[in-house]
């Protein structure tokens, strides 16, 4: 089964919009997420670690 990286990124952005943090191990998905969050104007704290990328919303988005 093939899963689109963009679809995964969109799902994680929806998670952030709901006020939850999101994690991905993939740099490609992290880049998609970052672009989408910037486009939507959603402020997040980004934490890049050795094992992946955390996106933590700075405030709850309605």
Residue pairs with C-beta under 8 A, 6 or more apart in sequence:
5 26
5 28
5 29
5 32
6 32
8 24
8 29
9 24
9 29
9 32
9 33
9 36
10 36
12 22
12 24
12 29
12 33
12 55
13 22
13 33
13 36
13 37
13 40
13 42
15 21
15 22
16 22
16 33
16 37
16 42
16 44
16 55
16 57
16 61
17 40
17 42
17 61
19 57
19 60
19 61
20 57
21 54
21 55
21 56
21 57
22 33
22 54
22 55
23 52
23 53
23 54
23 55
24 30
24 33
24 52
24 53
25 51
25 52
25 53
26 52
27 53
30 48
30 52
30 53
30 55
33 53
33 55
34 46
34 55
37 44
37 55
42 57
42 61
43 57
43 58
43 59
44 55
44 56
44 57
44 58
45 54
45 55
45 56
45 57
45 58
46 53
46 54
46 55
46 56
47 53
47 54
47 56
48 54
